[in-house]
C-alpha cells in the first residue's frame, strides 16, 4: 500500500486525500490551522447563537468534480439543489425580476428565462438570446486577448445588459472587475453552465455550516480508509534529496515513511516550507489576489421570502437569507475592505433598506469577515502561466485552485485539482 503525505486541509487537500484513500492509498493529511476547510469553513458565533460560514459559498450543477467529491464522502445530502434555475434580481427601486427557467425542455427553458427577464427591455433580451446562440461557435483562443468588458462590448452587449446580468455573473464567478478578468475564462464558465444540460444551471447551496456540510465528512472518510488527519500541525520544511522529497518536518515530528508528497497549500504558504519551490515548477505564476467581503447580520422581522437575491447596480452583490440572519457577499472588494467596520455596516444597511426594504433598526447584531486573498485574479497573463500538478521532482506534486484546472478560483477548481492529481497517482503507482 502506497503512502502519501498531503499538506493542506482545504478543499484541494481534502479531495486529493479522499479520492486517493478511496483507491487504496494510505493518506496522512496535515493542516496547520486548528480546523479543516481552508477558505471555506464555518465557526460557532456566540452572539448569533449559531454556526456561521466564513463567507457564503455556492456551487452549481456544472461543478461535476465537487459534487462527485461530496457524494464520495457522504455529504451530498447536506446540499440543497434547485429543481430549476431561479434567481431573483432586485433593482434599486425594490422591484424584483426573475431569471427563471420554465417547464419547457432544455435549452428552450433557458431561452424562455431570458425572454421573461424583465429587468431588460425586450430588445435587450433578444440581444442576449442572440449572444447565447453564438456560445457554441466561439473558441476560447479567439477571445483570450480581451477583458470581459471588451469582449461584451464587441458582442454588442450594452451597458444596461452588462449592469443587469453579465457584471453580476462575471464578478461573482471570477471575483474580479470585468475590466481585469480575462474573457476566455468567462466564456469557459458560461459554456459549462449553459451548454451542458439543464442540471448544469442549477444552484447548489449548503444546508448547514460548511464544516458540518463537508469538513467532518471528509475527515471521517479519510480515517475510515486507514488514513490520518492532523490539525494544528504546521509543516515547517520539506527536505529534498536526489531530486525527491525525502523528509517532511513539522512543528511536532519528522516524517520519512512516505512514497509521495502533495502540497495543497496556497502558493504563498508553500513558499515558506519549500523556499526553492520556484525551481521545481516549470511555470511559476506571479499571482495577484482579490478579496471578498462577507457581512452577517442578525435581524428581527425578516421580510425576505427567497433564499437569495442578486442586487443590480449595488456594491452589495448577493444577499442570502438564513431566516434568523442574512449574509451579504461583496466580491472584488479590495477598495471597500479598507474601510472601517462601522462604515461597511452603514453602507450595507443603506443598500438593504433601498433594495429590500429592511429597516436599519431591525439589525440586532453583525459580523464582518474579510478574506483579503480570497481568490487569484484571472488575468490574461495568469491564465497562461498556471502550472500543472506535476513538478520537476520525482515524488512531489501540487494541488489547489491556482493550478491549471482551466477554471477560476472556485470550489470546483480546488476539488478538480485534487481529483486530477489523484487520477495521475493511481496510474503512476498501479
DRENGULO-270904 format. One line per field, with one value per residue (C-alpha): residue number from 1; x, y, z. Coordinates in steps of 0.001 Angstrom, whole numbers, plus 500000, padded with zeros to 6 digits. Layout:
BEGIN
num: c(NUM, ...)
px: c(X, ...)
py: c(Y, ...)
pz: c(Z, ...)
END
This chain:
BEGIN
num: c(1, 2, 3, 4, 5, 6, 7, 8, 9, 10, 11, 12, 13, 14, 15, 16, 17, 18, 19, 20, 21, 22, 23, 24, 25, 26, 27, 28, 29, 30, 31, 32, 33, 34, 35, 36, 37, 38, 39, 40, 41, 42, 43, 44, 45, 46, 47, 48, 49, 50, 51, 52, 53, 54, 55, 56, 57, 58, 59, 60, 61, 62, 63, 64, 65, 66, 67, 68, 69, 70, 71, 72, 73, 74, 75, 76, 77, 78, 79, 80, 81, 82, 83, 84, 85, 86, 87, 88, 89, 90, 91, 92, 93, 94, 95, 96, 97, 98, 99, 100, 101, 102, 103, 104, 105, 106, 107, 108, 109, 110, 111, 112, 113, 114, 115, 116, 117, 118, 119, 120, 121, 122, 123, 124, 125, 126, 127, 128, 129, 130, 131, 132, 133, 134, 135, 136, 137, 138, 139, 140, 141, 142, 143, 144, 145, 146, 147, 148, 149, 150, 151, 152, 153, 154, 155, 156, 157, 158, 159, 160, 161, 162, 163, 164, 165, 166, 167, 168, 169, 170, 171, 172, 173, 174, 175, 176, 177, 178, 179, 180, 181, 182, 183, 184, 185, 186, 187, 188, 189, 190, 191, 192, 193, 194, 195, 196, 197, 198, 199, 200, 201, 202, 203, 204, 205, 206, 207, 208, 209, 210, 211, 212, 213, 214, 215, 216, 217, 218, 219, 220, 221, 222, 223, 224, 225, 226, 227, 228, 229, 230, 231, 232, 233, 234, 235, 236, 237, 238, 239, 240, 241, 242, 243, 244, 245, 246, 247, 248, 249, 250, 251, 252, 253, 254, 255, 256, 257, 258, 259, 260, 261, 262, 263, 264, 265, 266, 267, 268, 269, 270, 271, 272, 273, 274, 275, 276, 277, 278, 279, 280, 281, 282, 283, 284, 285, 286, 287, 288, 289, 290, 291, 292, 293, 294, 295, 296, 297, 298, 299, 300, 301, 302, 303, 304, 305, 306, 307, 308, 309, 310, 311, 312, 313, 314, 315, 316, 317, 318, 319, 320, 321, 322, 323, 324, 325, 326, 327, 328, 329, 330, 331, 332, 333, 334, 335, 336, 337, 338, 339, 340, 341, 342, 343, 344, 345, 346, 347, 348, 349, 350, 351, 352, 353, 354, 355, 356, 357, 358, 359, 360, 361, 362, 363, 364, 365, 366, 367, 368, 369, 370, 371, 372, 373, 374, 375, 376, 377, 378, 379, 380, 381, 382, 383, 384, 385, 386, 387, 388, 389, 390, 391, 392, 393, 394, 395, 396, 397, 398, 399, 400, 401, 402, 403, 404, 405, 406, 407, 408, 409, 410, 411, 412, 413, 414, 415, 416, 417, 418, 419, 420, 421, 422, 423, 424, 425, 426, 427, 428, 429, 430)
px: c(500000, 501496, 501555, 501159, 501526, 499084, 499968, 496922, 493377, 491397, 489180, 492135, 493854, 490668, 489601, 493040, 493132, 489607, 489962, 493315, 492077, 489163, 491661, 493550, 496303, 497244, 496974, 498135, 496730, 498434, 496773, 498427, 495145, 493021, 490239, 489770, 488273, 490879, 488993, 485625, 484829, 482381, 482623, 480371, 479380, 478064, 476384, 474445, 473833, 474632, 477331, 478392, 480333, 483412, 481533, 478588, 479764, 477642, 478132, 476340, 475207, 478146, 480536, 480963, 484147, 482869, 479575, 481378, 483558, 480505, 478893, 482092, 482393, 478664, 477972, 475679, 472554, 473879, 473300, 470201, 469881, 467432, 464900, 465111, 467301, 465778, 467462, 465694, 467341, 466393, 466633, 467345, 463615, 462949, 461394, 462073, 462930, 463028, 465548, 463740, 463742, 460372, 458778, 459997, 462720, 466357, 467570, 464210, 463636, 466727, 465729, 462340, 464101, 465992, 462979, 460990, 463772, 462076, 464994, 465920, 463968, 462592, 465151, 467976, 466583, 466664, 470234, 471163, 469477, 471472, 474642, 473793, 473247, 476836, 478458, 478974, 480797, 483138, 486571, 488476, 491504, 489506, 488669, 491735, 493254, 490217, 488993, 485415, 484347, 485999, 484504, 480989, 481263, 482447, 479364, 477015, 476084, 475214, 475645, 472112, 472665, 476073, 474753, 471619, 473139, 476728, 478547, 476905, 477666, 481243, 482224, 480664, 482380, 485756, 485857, 487446, 486412, 485237, 487979, 490643, 489112, 490014, 487231, 488343, 487850, 484390, 483436, 484569, 482364, 479338, 479744, 479963, 476850, 474601, 475731, 475830, 472194, 469618, 471281, 474421, 472473, 471133, 472424, 473593, 473829, 474867, 472077, 474369, 477568, 480445, 482351, 479300, 478448, 481683, 484759, 483796, 482532, 485822, 487903, 485801, 486004, 489806, 490223, 487775, 490136, 493128, 494245, 495060, 494114, 496137, 495167, 497139, 500294, 502460, 504814, 507978, 510236, 510274, 513780, 514803, 517386, 518220, 515515, 512829, 511014, 512836, 511553, 508595, 509368, 506576, 506413, 505789, 507812, 509899, 508285, 510215, 507921, 506051, 506097, 504964, 504005, 501200, 501315, 497718, 498642, 498285, 501331, 502421, 502275, 504184, 506993, 507591, 508205, 509826, 511605, 513052, 509680, 510141, 512955, 510679, 507679, 508039, 505625, 505556, 502649, 503000, 499623, 497714, 494779, 491311, 489302, 485771, 483850, 481105, 478723, 476440, 473508, 471144, 467712, 464243, 461049, 462907, 460813, 462753, 460996, 463609, 466754, 468965, 468867, 471178, 471215, 471514, 473876, 474726, 478107, 476286, 476183, 474292, 472063, 471473, 468518, 469022, 465775, 467228, 470125, 471223, 474610, 475798, 478530, 480607, 483098, 486068, 486107, 489696, 488698, 485772, 487655, 489932, 487027, 486217, 483694, 481349, 481430, 480915, 477905, 476420, 476779, 475286, 472315, 471653, 471692, 469425, 466888, 466946, 466727, 464992, 463120, 464993, 464818, 468059, 466641, 465784, 469506, 470494, 473990, 476677, 479826, 482232, 484689, 487390, 489115, 491927, 493401, 490161, 490967, 493631, 492849, 492287, 494028, 495258, 498835, 497988, 495816, 498756, 501229, 499306, 501301, 500054, 500085, 503452, 506725, 510359, 510717, 510018, 507504, 506355, 503072, 500903, 497156, 494990, 492554, 495520, 496938, 495987, 492462, 491204, 488774, 488678, 489381, 486266, 485256, 485149, 488690, 490070, 488329, 489165, 492860, 492730, 490901, 493350, 496415, 494726, 493929, 497542, 498966, 496639, 498133, 501673, 501670, 499431)
py: c(500000, 503324, 506138, 509824, 512989, 515767, 519232, 521469, 520695, 522925, 521588, 520641, 518682, 517047, 515991, 514630, 512717, 511324, 510258, 508582, 506938, 505528, 503892, 502130, 504660, 505304, 509062, 511346, 514858, 517634, 521014, 523951, 525546, 524088, 523372, 521958, 523734, 526331, 529353, 527565, 526785, 527636, 528547, 528993, 532576, 533138, 536451, 534872, 531656, 529515, 528375, 530945, 530362, 532480, 533512, 532226, 529577, 528165, 525558, 524817, 521674, 522029, 521502, 517842, 517183, 518945, 517062, 513759, 514538, 515337, 512041, 510106, 511387, 511053, 514809, 515160, 515042, 518110, 520161, 521864, 521610, 523693, 521843, 524571, 527636, 530515, 533772, 536827, 540063, 543289, 546821, 549982, 550752, 547451, 545878, 542160, 540447, 536682, 534846, 531544, 528573, 527229, 523798, 523656, 521146, 522261, 524597, 526270, 526584, 528808, 530874, 531489, 532535, 535223, 536357, 536783, 538599, 541982, 543842, 544316, 545766, 543259, 544363, 543781, 540362, 539408, 540678, 538377, 535408, 536041, 536228, 532898, 531316, 532155, 530458, 527025, 528606, 530939, 529488, 530477, 531405, 533974, 535989, 535356, 538744, 540600, 541505, 540547, 544173, 544403, 541126, 542029, 545379, 543631, 541393, 544390, 543815, 547359, 548982, 548053, 544359, 544317, 546002, 543863, 540491, 539926, 542012, 540209, 536801, 537680, 539399, 536606, 533828, 535480, 537828, 540435, 543631, 542949, 545260, 542945, 539486, 537526, 536873, 533296, 532330, 533882, 532195, 528819, 529311, 530321, 527230, 524949, 526476, 526871, 524364, 521140, 520465, 521740, 520237, 522334, 525574, 524647, 526495, 524330, 525683, 524035, 523187, 523587, 525372, 524426, 522474, 520335, 520165, 518579, 519026, 516441, 514020, 514265, 513721, 510734, 509225, 509517, 507931, 505161, 504207, 503752, 507325, 510001, 513650, 516021, 519644, 522339, 520798, 523064, 521779, 523843, 522229, 519647, 518332, 517472, 514796, 513147, 515123, 513783, 514844, 512872, 514249, 516280, 518261, 519695, 521519, 518105, 515491, 514367, 512073, 509908, 506922, 508030, 507487, 510943, 514395, 516630, 520304, 521507, 524679, 528127, 529091, 531766, 529176, 526547, 529043, 529039, 525301, 524884, 528186, 526847, 525776, 528094, 525832, 522803, 524238, 524653, 527594, 529827, 532302, 535786, 535603, 538704, 538321, 539758, 539978, 539016, 540795, 538925, 540550, 538520, 540464, 539140, 540666, 540603, 540514, 539265, 540291, 538203, 535281, 533958, 532002, 534541, 537781, 539478, 543281, 545194, 548168, 547870, 547413, 544599, 541744, 538944, 538587, 535103, 534502, 532226, 533267, 534474, 536175, 537177, 537033, 539736, 538895, 541543, 540261, 542192, 544082, 545377, 549025, 548525, 546160, 549020, 550873, 550664, 548088, 550895, 552394, 548985, 548195, 551629, 551174, 547674, 548783, 551613, 549249, 546730, 549440, 550779, 547411, 545036, 547374, 546034, 548730, 549658, 549215, 545561, 544681, 543472, 542086, 541958, 540055, 541116, 538704, 539950, 537394, 539528, 536784, 535027, 534238, 534918, 537417, 535515, 537997, 537205, 536918, 534494, 532000, 531233, 530585, 528389, 525178, 521606, 519202, 517623, 519263, 518598, 516434, 512702, 512443, 515984, 517279, 520365, 520915, 523962, 526207, 528241, 525322, 524799, 523418, 525762, 527120, 530291, 530219, 528288, 525269, 523292, 524295, 523296, 519918, 519244, 519821, 517184, 514783, 515278, 514527, 511502, 510082, 510548, 508913, 505923, 505333, 506087, 503601, 500916)
pz: c(500000, 498902, 501423, 500683, 502757, 501868, 503164, 503493, 504598, 502254, 499501, 497276, 500045, 501275, 497795, 496846, 500129, 499775, 496150, 496863, 500054, 498108, 495723, 498498, 499251, 502883, 503269, 506038, 505776, 507747, 508311, 510125, 511251, 514060, 511562, 508079, 505088, 504131, 502801, 503092, 506724, 509491, 513157, 516172, 516926, 520429, 519596, 516739, 518638, 515615, 513241, 510645, 507433, 506843, 503705, 501725, 499279, 496483, 493813, 490567, 488841, 486438, 489385, 488455, 490441, 493557, 493539, 492942, 495970, 498091, 497108, 497815, 501396, 502095, 502165, 499156, 501308, 503134, 499977, 498627, 494830, 492813, 490677, 488033, 487661, 489599, 490587, 491971, 490852, 492619, 491253, 493240, 493359, 495091, 492013, 491678, 488393, 487984, 485855, 485984, 483635, 482540, 482111, 478515, 477605, 477586, 476062, 475392, 479143, 479374, 476357, 477948, 481172, 479283, 477277, 480512, 482393, 482613, 484141, 480466, 477604, 475116, 472526, 475015, 475885, 472207, 472067, 474957, 473264, 470079, 472160, 473820, 470425, 469492, 472527, 470909, 467999, 469903, 470685, 473789, 471703, 469753, 472892, 475036, 474210, 475574, 479022, 479849, 479387, 475965, 474795, 475898, 474131, 470960, 471172, 471353, 474978, 476025, 479432, 480546, 479748, 481399, 484547, 484910, 484005, 482917, 485505, 488428, 486932, 485998, 489238, 491286, 489318, 488823, 491859, 489643, 487907, 484348, 483087, 484569, 484153, 481046, 478520, 477808, 481435, 481448, 478171, 479532, 482598, 480534, 478355, 481401, 482938, 479921, 477287, 479303, 480005, 482437, 485539, 484984, 485502, 488943, 492002, 494909, 498468, 501744, 504180, 507199, 508129, 505834, 508483, 509162, 505463, 504275, 506519, 509125, 506490, 504580, 507709, 508768, 505277, 505077, 508504, 507666, 504813, 507153, 506691, 509264, 509638, 511816, 512501, 514328, 512902, 510795, 508119, 508506, 505906, 503160, 502567, 499031, 498266, 494941, 493182, 495527, 498678, 501361, 504660, 505903, 509050, 511187, 514488, 516089, 514227, 511268, 508678, 506220, 505643, 502524, 498786, 497695, 498950, 497685, 498559, 498637, 500491, 498904, 496897, 499369, 502189, 500195, 499649, 503410, 503831, 500419, 499653, 496390, 495045, 492052, 490870, 490820, 488971, 485233, 485082, 488125, 488185, 489632, 491356, 492353, 494704, 495055, 498264, 499269, 501999, 503860, 506321, 508571, 510011, 512667, 512082, 513565, 511491, 508444, 505393, 502862, 501183, 498734, 499648, 497914, 495920, 493411, 493625, 490344, 490362, 494046, 495755, 497567, 495077, 496849, 499894, 501312, 503580, 506614, 508322, 511649, 509915, 506427, 504738, 502383, 499879, 498133, 495562, 494169, 497472, 497530, 497894, 500251, 502535, 503605, 505210, 508890, 510068, 511053, 507557, 505946, 508135, 507463, 503703, 503793, 505881, 503443, 500450, 502193, 503005, 499448, 497683, 500108, 502477, 505509, 508175, 509918, 513429, 512739, 512662, 516133, 515536, 512886, 511972, 509219, 507619, 505267, 503045, 501663, 499476, 498651, 495010, 492423, 489674, 486384, 484135, 480635, 481910, 484719, 482838, 480561, 483399, 485830, 486426, 486202, 489147, 488321, 489344, 488381, 491493, 491293, 494112, 494898, 493426, 493794, 494043, 494501, 492693, 491398, 489413, 485784, 486073, 483315, 485902, 488009, 491731, 492792, 494859, 491618, 490676, 494082, 494112, 490463, 491165, 493898, 491618, 488737, 490879, 492434, 488991, 487928, 491061, 490712, 487250, 488357, 491220, 489704)
END
